[in-house]
Structures are given as C-alpha cells and as structure tokens.
C-alpha cells in the first residue's frame, strides 16, 4: 500500500513554498484570511491592500502548481461603509494578469446560515469558491461528484411527451436544448456549480473553519489517489485531514503556530519523511 504523506509547516506560504519545485502540486484548495476580518487572529488585511498582499503568494502558487492542476480560492465579500467592496473583483483581474485562467466560479451556499439584517442588506448565506488554472487542459473527474437523480425522475421519466424523446430546442431561441429520454435508466446526475453545504461548529479553537465537505468535494473532483494537495492557509488542518482520508498526499502551511499544532492533532500519525528523501528539491528557489 502506498504511503500517504501529510506534512504541516509553520510560516508565511510565500516563503515556505520557495522550498518546493516547479509544477509539484495537483490541487491548491484554500481559504485565506478575509479582508480586514479577524484582525486579532491574523493581523487583518485592509480591503484596499488585499490584492497587493495576495499577489506575491499567488505567484508562488502559480509556480508550484502543475499545468494540469487547479487552484480553488474560497473567499468572501465584504461590505465597507454600506457598499460592497470590489477587492474580489480586483483580485480576479489581477490574477488573470498574473497568468491565471479564471475557469469557473462555484457558490458555497451555507444552508444552515442564521438569518440577520443590517439597515440596507441581509446576511450573506454564501461564499465564492473561485477556480483558476494554468492551462485549459486540466485534470477533472466529474463522475466522482455525481449526485442521486432524485425522486423527480421516478415520475417525470415514466410519462414522456413528444418533445421529451428528441432534442427539443429552447423556445426562447437561446440555442440550448434537451433530450429528457437520455436520463432513462440513470441513477445519478451531474451537479450544478452551487454547493449546498452546512457550516461546521465542532472546532471552536479556530475562528474560520470551513466544513470538511467543501475541500472533500474539490479533492474528489480534481485529484486522484496519490496526488499532492496544498493548503497554504491551512488553519486547523481540515484540508489535510480530508486529503489523508481520501488517500491524497498533502502539505498545509500556516503562519500561526497554534493552528499548525491543531492541524497536526487532526492528522493521523504518519511517518514524516525528510524532503530530500521524498523529492529532490535542490537549492532554495530564488525570488
């Protein structure tokens, strides 16, 4: 049985990743500190300064990600003085200039989000999961995340009309069409890009954990067993924990020592091999 490596390292990911070679990781999935939030935890990054802070780190992400790999960025918008700040839009544009392809956008719907309101808006019940790639040819295993057809199929597919057994083009002229008969005999369907996942509250030692199901979904979609997963803002180690259970190698980085210790508690004890025994890194990458 292939041994799975799960390594955590303390430090700024922009520095730590200099120890890794080009084109090493198959997937980067992470949730960095949000703009100007939880200042007591991470020091806080003002929305106006966020892009400048992020780009040196994403430069390293670009270098260490394989051409067939994927980068998933979970990030949340922020309201400043009653108006949505544009730092995420600015970041997307800056990442495209850096060489990234903005391939897709997933929405994480927090289905157990508590209701709330402010004078001019309601509480957000969603977060962005932005997909970036280095190339249009990236590995993707869509069958791994298929979902049950649902009870609608039991009745809908029993009584097919004349427009259900042929490709029936949209009547509004959109160019889209469908053939309902294609779904007969299937027990699973492909999901949409909206992920309906509840938040988790079982880890009160970290202020911003995402649910295990979130990195699990992307790890299943974009990697196979034995691949390497990176979380450069690993927090309490959820990504590494899930990667290990799915048979993927992982490296988690965080600047806060307390969180690295929490992450290590989540990871099953494994024999940590020295880097030079696992990969020939050579000299430290120059900036």
C-alpha positions in Angstrom: 0.0 0.0 0.0 1.3 3.4 -1.0 2.3 5.5 2.0 0.4 8.8 2.3 2.4 11.9 3.4 0.7 14.6 5.3 3.0 17.5 6.2 2.3 20.7 8.1 4.7 23.7 8.2 4.6 26.9 10.1 5.5 30.1 8.2 4.4 32.5 5.5 3.5 30.5 2.5 5.2 32.9 0.2 8.5 31.9 1.9 7.8 28.3 2.7 6.8 27.5 -0.9 10.3 28.5 -2.0 11.4 25.1 -0.8 9.3 23.3 -3.4 10.0 22.8 -7.1 8.0 24.0 -10.1 4.9 22.0 -11.1 4.7 19.9 -8.0 1.1 20.1 -6.7 -2.0 18.7 -8.3 -4.5 20.9 -6.4 -4.4 24.0 -4.3 -7.5 24.5 -2.2 -7.6 27.2 0.5 -9.4 29.9 2.3 -7.1 32.8 3.1 -7.7 35.4 5.7 -10.6 37.6 4.5 -10.1 41.3 4.0 -9.9 43.3 7.3 -11.6 40.5 9.3 -10.4 38.7 12.5 -7.6 41.2 13.0 -6.8 39.6 16.4 -6.3 36.3 14.7 -4.3 37.1 11.6 -3.5 40.8 11.9 -6.1 41.9 9.4 -5.6 42.9 5.8 -7.5 46.0 4.6 -9.6 45.5 1.5 -7.7 48.3 -0.3 -4.4 46.4 0.3 -5.7 42.9 -0.3 -4.6 42.4 -3.9 -1.1 43.8 -3.2 -0.8 41.4 -0.2 -2.1 38.3 -2.2 -0.2 38.5 -5.5 3.3 37.5 -4.1 1.7 34.4 -2.7 -0.3 33.6 -5.8 2.9 34.0 -7.8 4.3 31.0 -5.8 1.0 29.1 -6.2 1.3 29.5 -10.0 4.9 28.2 -9.9 4.3 25.1 -7.8 1.0 24.1 -9.4 1.2 21.5 -12.2 -0.1 22.7 -15.7 -2.8 20.1 -15.2 -3.6 21.3 -11.7 -6.3 23.5 -10.3 -6.4 26.3 -7.7 -9.6 26.8 -5.7 -9.9 30.0 -3.7 -12.6 30.2 -1.1 -13.2 33.9 -0.3 -15.9 36.1 1.0 -17.0 39.6 0.0 -17.0 42.5 2.4 -19.2 45.5 2.9 -17.5 48.8 3.7 -19.4 51.9 4.6 -22.7 50.3 3.4 -21.3 49.3 -0.1 -19.9 46.1 -1.4 -16.1 46.4 -1.7 -14.6 45.4 -5.1 -11.5 43.7 -3.7 -12.5 40.3 -5.0 -13.2 41.6 -8.5 -9.9 43.4 -8.4 -8.2 40.3 -7.3 -9.7 38.2 -10.1 -8.5 40.7 -12.7 -5.0 40.9 -11.1 -4.7 37.1 -11.1 -5.6 37.0 -14.8 -2.8 39.4 -15.5 -0.5 37.2 -13.5 -1.3 34.4 -15.9 -4.1 32.5 -14.3 -7.2 31.4 -16.2 -10.4 32.2 -14.3 -12.1 28.9 -15.4 -15.1 28.6 -13.1 -16.9 30.0 -10.1 -18.6 27.8 -7.6 -21.0 29.2 -4.9 -21.0 27.6 -1.4 -24.5 28.0 -0.1 -24.4 27.8 3.7 -27.7 26.1 4.1 -27.8 26.4 7.9 -26.9 30.1 7.9 -28.6 32.1 10.7 -30.9 34.9 9.4 -29.9 38.5 10.1 -30.1 42.0 8.7 -28.4 45.4 8.6 -30.1 48.8 7.7 -29.5 48.2 4.0 -29.0 44.5 3.5 -29.5 41.0 4.7 -26.9 38.4 5.9 -24.8 36.7 3.3 -25.6 32.9 3.1 -23.0 32.2 0.5 -19.3 32.4 -0.3 -17.3 32.3 -3.5 -15.1 29.3 -4.5 -13.2 30.6 -7.5 -11.5 28.2 -9.8 -8.2 29.1 -11.5 -6.0 27.1 -13.8 -2.7 27.5 -15.6 -3.9 25.7 -18.7 -7.3 24.9 -20.3 -6.2 21.2 -20.2 -6.5 20.3 -16.5 -7.5 17.0 -14.9 -11.0 16.7 -13.7 -13.0 13.7 -12.6 -16.6 14.8 -12.9 -18.1 11.3 -12.2 -16.6 11.4 -8.7 -19.1 14.1 -7.6 -22.3 13.0 -9.3 -25.4 13.1 -7.2 -28.5 10.9 -7.0 -31.1 11.7 -9.6 -33.8 12.3 -7.0 -37.4 11.3 -6.8 -38.4 13.6 -9.6 -37.0 11.1 -12.1 -39.3 8.3 -10.8 -42.4 10.2 -12.1 -41.0 12.5 -14.8 -39.4 9.7 -16.8 -42.4 7.5 -16.7 -44.6 9.7 -18.9 -42.6 11.2 -21.7 -44.2 13.6 -24.2 -43.3 14.0 -27.8 -40.8 16.7 -27.1 -39.0 14.5 -24.5 -37.7 11.8 -26.8 -35.9 14.2 -29.2 -33.6 17.1 -28.7 -36.1 19.9 -28.1 -34.5 23.3 -28.6 -35.3 26.2 -26.3 -38.4 28.1 -27.4 -36.8 31.4 -26.5 -34.1 30.9 -29.1 -31.2 30.6 -26.6 -29.6 27.8 -28.5 -29.9 25.4 -25.6 -31.7 22.1 -26.0 -32.5 19.0 -24.0 -33.5 15.4 -24.5 -35.2 14.1 -21.4 -35.1 10.5 -22.7 -31.3 10.5 -22.2 -31.9 10.2 -18.5 -33.8 7.0 -18.6 -32.0 4.3 -16.6 -29.6 6.6 -14.9 -29.4 6.8 -11.1 -27.0 9.7 -10.9 -26.7 13.2 -12.5 -24.0 15.8 -12.6 -24.3 18.6 -10.0 -24.5 22.3 -10.6 -21.9 24.8 -9.5 -23.8 25.6 -6.3 -22.7 23.6 -3.3 -25.4 23.3 -0.6 -23.2 22.6 2.4 -23.8 23.4 6.1 -21.2 25.1 8.2 -19.5 23.2 11.0 -19.1 24.3 14.5 -17.2 21.4 16.1 -13.8 23.2 16.1 -14.1 26.2 18.4 -10.3 26.7 18.6 -10.3 28.4 15.1 -12.4 31.3 14.2 -12.9 30.5 10.5 -13.2 26.8 9.6 -14.9 25.6 6.5 -16.8 22.3 6.5 -14.9 19.1 5.7 -17.3 18.5 2.8 -16.0 21.6 1.0 -12.4 20.6 0.4 -13.6 17.0 0.0 -15.8 17.9 -3.0 -12.9 19.6 -4.8 -10.3 17.0 -3.9 -12.6 14.3 -5.4 -13.3 16.4 -8.5 -9.7 17.5 -9.3 -7.4 14.8 -8.0 -6.9 11.0 -7.8 -5.3 8.9 -5.1 -1.6 9.6 -4.5 -1.9 13.2 -5.9 -0.5 16.2 -3.9 -2.8 18.7 -2.3 -1.7 22.1 -0.9 -3.5 24.4 1.5 -1.2 27.4 2.0 -3.6 28.9 4.7 -4.3 25.6 6.4 -5.8 26.9 9.6 -6.8 24.0 11.9 -6.0 21.4 9.2 -9.3 20.5 7.6 -7.9 20.2 4.1 -5.1 17.9 5.2 -7.4 15.8 7.3 -9.7 15.2 4.4 -6.9 14.7 1.9 -5.4 12.0 4.1 -8.7 10.1 4.4 -9.1 10.2 0.6 -5.6 8.8 0.0 -4.0 12.0 -1.2 -0.7 13.5 -0.1 -0.9 17.0 1.4 1.0 19.9 2.7 -0.5 22.5 4.9 1.1 25.9 5.7 0.0 28.5 8.2 1.7 31.4 9.8 0.2 30.8 13.2 1.9 28.1 15.3 -1.2 27.4 17.3 -3.1 26.4 14.2 -0.3 24.2 13.0 -0.5 22.3 16.3 -4.3 22.0 15.9 -3.8 20.7 12.4 -1.3 18.1 13.5 -3.8 16.8 16.0 -6.3 16.2 13.3 -3.9 14.2 11.1 -3.4 10.6 11.8 0.2 9.8 12.9 2.3 9.1 9.8 6.0 8.7 9.3 7.3 12.1 8.1 10.0 11.6 5.5 12.6 14.3 5.1 12.0 16.4 2.0 15.3 15.3 0.4 14.3 11.7 0.6 10.9 12.3 -1.0 11.7 14.9 -3.6 14.9 16.3 -4.9 14.3 19.9 -4.2 17.8 21.2 -5.0 18.6 24.7 -4.0 16.0 27.1 -2.5 14.1 28.8 -5.2 15.2 32.4 -5.8 12.6 35.1 -5.8 
